[in-house]
Amino acid sequence: MEYIVSARKYRPGTFASVEGQENITTTLKNAIKNEQLAHAYLFCGPRGVGKTTCARIFAKTINCQNIGADYEACNECASCKSFNENKSFNIHELDAASNNSVDDIRLLIDKVRIPPQMGKYSVYIIDEVHMLSSQAFNAFLKTLEEPPRHAVFIMATTEKHKILPTILSRCQTFDFNRIAVETAVAHLKYVAGKEGVTIEEEALNVIATKADGAMRDALSIFDQIVAFSGKNITYQQVIENLNVLDYDYYFRLTEAFLKEDATSALLIFNEILNHGFDGSHFLEGMASHLRDLMMCRDPQTVNLLEVGASIKLRYQEQARVCDNDFLFEALKITTSCELNYKVARNKRLHVEFALLSLARILAEKKKHLN
């Protein structure tokens, strides 16, 4: 049996199954419902958030011969079946990264004149449209402004700022959001259930955080972890495989700073280095940890934490014994150290001095009070 990666196997096939882009899917469904289809759309946003997926679903739905009451494609008519089998002649996909010349666009313009063989619309999905040359963009302008009635253009890009203003003015622009950690975790849980994989909640949170708002990245990492660990996955296996520092190190370090225990702080940092992590990686995590503690100090900002429930409780417990002045000063020292890390000649000493400064915050405060 052929193995299919999760990002392809669980790629959404309907608007309802698209995660984290409800505002966009609702707008597109309303356009279909009210028969207000534009001739050109521009989908912008980070990688792996559903731009091309939404373009394909939209293309399939506007050509569906039996659209349901919820304005979703039926997946049963001849048009939908040909699309699902990748045999549709109505939908044309162009990769602008490798077809970015004037000649490529002229071929596309010639193709646009031909009406669809089945269905109402010929849909042209142009991925990475910012890669088109200026000359290709200019050759495309007239067709994009006044295409045949049967033509719909959907352009996708990760770099909207590179698109010419003359192109932007001819398109309806949709800005896709980064996928929230909770949304990614919920989808990964669904995929794990379907694949018969048992995985700890904290492990899912690490995967979702590492994906940095991209659902495709989260699913790729999930596949990698399953290949490494099998069907039973623990938090420890995930942090080992992804080379992520355990939360526990940062909690122990913060405890050492609060106790003014510089020796323990230096020994913990040595342990981290012995595990193969560099100072830059450590500083980034330390700053993030202090930021999360600061968020826990206020009930209104506690929801800005992108961690699992059990870790959130631990953050809240530690935040109770840290005052805002301590956290502010600690963040200032850590971010300053992170900024200067690259130019430091003795990088280990540079980080160790920051750890000594962090362990002296409360002592310095007492001096000023006296």
N, C-alpha and C positions, 0 to 999 in steps of 0.2 A: 504493500500500500504506500502511495506517495505521501511523503511528509510535507505538510504545508505550515509555514510559520504562522504564529497566532495573529500577527498584524494583518495577514491576508485572509486567514481562515475566519476571523471574527470581524472583518471589515463591515461596517454598517451597510445595509441594503435599503433602508427606509429612513425618512426624516426622523421618525420616532426613536430609532436606534442610535442616532448620532449623539454622542456624549458631550455635554458642556457648551453647546452652541445653540441653545434653545431660541435666543432672540433672532438668530439668522434663519434657522429652519422654519420658524413661525412666519417670518417675513416672506420667504420663498413660497411657502404653502399658500399664504394670502394672495400673492401675485398670481399663482395658478388659479385659485378660487375666483378671483375677480377678473381674470383674463387680462391682466396688466403686465404682460411679459415685456421686459426691456430687450433690446437687441444686443446689448453688451453689458457684461458684469465683470467686476474685478474683485477677486477674493484675496485678501491680504492677511498675513499673520505668520507666527513662528512655524517652524517645521513640525510636522506630525500632529496637527490639531484638527484635521478634517477638511481642508480646502478642496483637494481633488476629489475626495469622497463625496462631499456635498455637491460638487459640480456634476459628478456621475449620477447621483440620485436625482438631481434636478432634471438632467438630460433624459433619464429614463422615465421620470414621472410626466413630463410635458408631452411625451410621445406615447404614453400608455393609452390603450384603446378603451379601458374600463376603469377609470380613476374612481377610487372608493369615496365614500362620504367624508372620510377624514383627509382627502386629497393626498393619498399615498398611492404609489404604483401597485397594480394588482398582482404582478409577478406571474400572471397566468396567460395573458394575451400573447400573440405572436411577437409583438414589438418587445415586450418585457423579456420573453424567453430568449430572443435573439441577443438582447443586451446581456442577460445573465450568463449566456454561453460565449460571450465575447465575439459574437458574429454580427452585431448590428452595423448596418451601413449608414445609419442616421447619426452616429456619434463618431467624431474624428478627434483623436488626441494627438497633439503636437508637442514635442519636447523642445522648447525654445533654446535650451542650453546647447543642443547640437544642431538645431535648424534655425540659425539666427541671422542668416544673410537675406539680402533683397530677393535673390532667386527663390529661396524657400518660401518667402511671403507671397511672391508672384504665383507660385504653384498653388498655394492655399487660396489665393484670390480667384484663380481659375476654377478651383474645385467648388468654391462657394456658389458659383452660378448654377450648378447642377441641383435640381430639386430633389428632395428625399424620395427614395423608392417605397418606403413604408412609413406611415405616421405623418405628422404635420410639420415637424421641424428637423433641420440639420443642425446639429450642435457641434461647435468647434471648441474643444477644451485645450487651452494653451498653457502648459506648465512652465514655471520659471520664466515668465514673460519679460522680466527685467533684463534677461540675457540677450534680448534682441538688440541688434545694432541700431544706431540713430537713423541710418538710412532705411533699415527694414521697418522701423516704427513709422517713418514718414510715408513709405510706400503703402502702409496698412491703413493710414488715416482715412482716406476717402471711403474705402470699403467698410471700415468700422463705423463711420458716421451714417452711411446710407446703404446698408446691406440689403439683399433681397428679403422679401417678407418671411421666407422659410428659414432664414439663417439666424442663429443665436450664438454669440461668442461668450465664452466664460474663460477669463484669464486668471491664473493663480500666481502669486508671487510672495516671497519671503522678504522682499526689499522694495517696498512701495515707493521709497524716496528716489529710486532710480527710474521710475516710470515718468515719461514726458508729460507735462501738464496738459498738452493737447490730447493725449490718450485718456488721462484721468477725467477730463471734462466730458468725454463721450461715453463714460461707463457709470453704472450704478456700483458704488464701492461698498464692500462688506468687510469689516475688520473682525477677524476671528480672535477669540480669547485664548490665552494659555489655559490648559486643562488644570483645574484645581486638584490638589493632592487627594482630597476626600473623593472627588469624582473618579480619579484614576484608581484609587484603592477599591472603590465599589465595583468598577469594571473588571479589575484584576481578580477580584473575588469571584465574579460571575464566570470568567474564563477558567479559573482554577477549578471551580465546581464542575464545569463542563468537561475538563480534562482529567478529572479525578485526582487532582493534586491537593494535598493538605499543606497549608502554609500559615505560619503565625502572623497575626495582625501587624506586629511591629516590623516584620520582614516586608510586608506589603507596603508599609509606610516608607521604608528605606528605598524600595524600588521606585515608588511614585515620586519621592523627593529627588532621587538621582536622575529621573527622566526630565526634570526641569520643565514641566508643563507640556510635554509632548507625549500623547497617548501611544504613538507608534514606537517611540523609544522605550516606554514603560513595558509594552508587550515584547519588544525585542530583548530587553533585560530579563523579563520573566522567562522567556524561552531559554536564555543562557543559564539562568539559575536552575531550571528544571533539568537541563543537560548535565549540570554539575552535581546536583543533589538528589535527583530522582523525584519521586512522588511525595515525599515527606520533607518539607523544607522548614528549617528553623531560622530564627533571627541571626544566630551566630554564623550559620553557613552563608547567609546573604552578605553580611558585612565582610566576611573573609573573601568571598568571590569578587565583590565589587570594590575591595580595598577601601572600605569606609571605616572611619574611626568610631568605635563604640561610644555611645552616649555616656557610658559610665566613667570614662576618663575625664570628661569635662565636669561631671558632677563631683568627682573626687578632687579635681583641681580647685574648683570653687570652694569646696569645704576647707581645703588647705589655705586658700587666700583669706577666708573668714577667720581661721585660727591663727593667722600670721605665721604659718608653718612653711617657710621658704624651702627647707630641706626636702619635705615631702613633694612639693611642687616640682623641684628639680629632678627628683627620682622618678616621678610619674612621666615627666617629659622624656627622660632617658629611656624609659620603658617603651614609650611611643616611637622613638627613633629606632629602637632595636627591633620593632615590628615592621620597619621598612617605610614609615611615613616621613615625609620631609617637613621642614618647618613651615613652609608656605601653606601646605595642606592643613597642618595643625592650627595655625593662626586663623585661617578662614573658619574652621569649625569652632574655635574658641570665641570669635566675635559673634558668630551665629548663636552660640549657646547663651552668651551674655545678653544678646538682643532678645532671645526668647524669654529669659528670666525677667527682663524689663517689661515685656508684654504681659507677663503673668501678674505684675504688680497692680494692674488696673483691670477690674472685671469687664470693662468695655473692650479692651484690646486682647484679652485672653484667647478669643476666637481666632486671632491672627496666627496662632501657633499651628504649624503644619506637621503635627506628630500624632501618634496613636494615643488612645485613651489612657493606658497605663503610664506611658512616659509623661503625658500631660500632668497627671497627678503628681509625679515626682518633681516636675518643674515647679508646680504650684507650691509644693512643700518647701523646696529650696528658696523660692522667691520670697516666702514669708520671713526668712532670716536674713535677707539682703535688703538694705535700704536703697533708695533711689540714688543717693549721692555716691554710694559705693559702686553701684552698677554703671553709673555715668562715667566715673573716673576710670573704672576697669575697661569700659568700651573705648575710652579715649586712648588709653595706653596700648590696648590691643590693636586698634585700627592704625595708630601711628606706627607701631612695630611692623604691621603688615605692609603698609605703604613703603617703608624704608627697607624691607627685607631684601629686595632684589639688588640694591646697591651696597648692602653690608658685605664686607670682606669676610669677616668671621661670623657666618650666619648662625651657628649654634650659640655663640656668646650673645649675639644680638637678641635671640629669643629668650635666652636664660636671664638676661638683664631685665627684659620685660616681665618675666615671671617673678623676679625679685621685687620689682616695682609694684606688681599686683599684690604680692604678699605684704607689702608695707603700706598699703592704702589706709587701713584702719589705724595703724601706728602713727602715720603722718597726721591723720585727722585729730587724734588724741593730743598730739603736740600743739596743734593750732588752738585747740580748746583750752589747753592749759596756758 
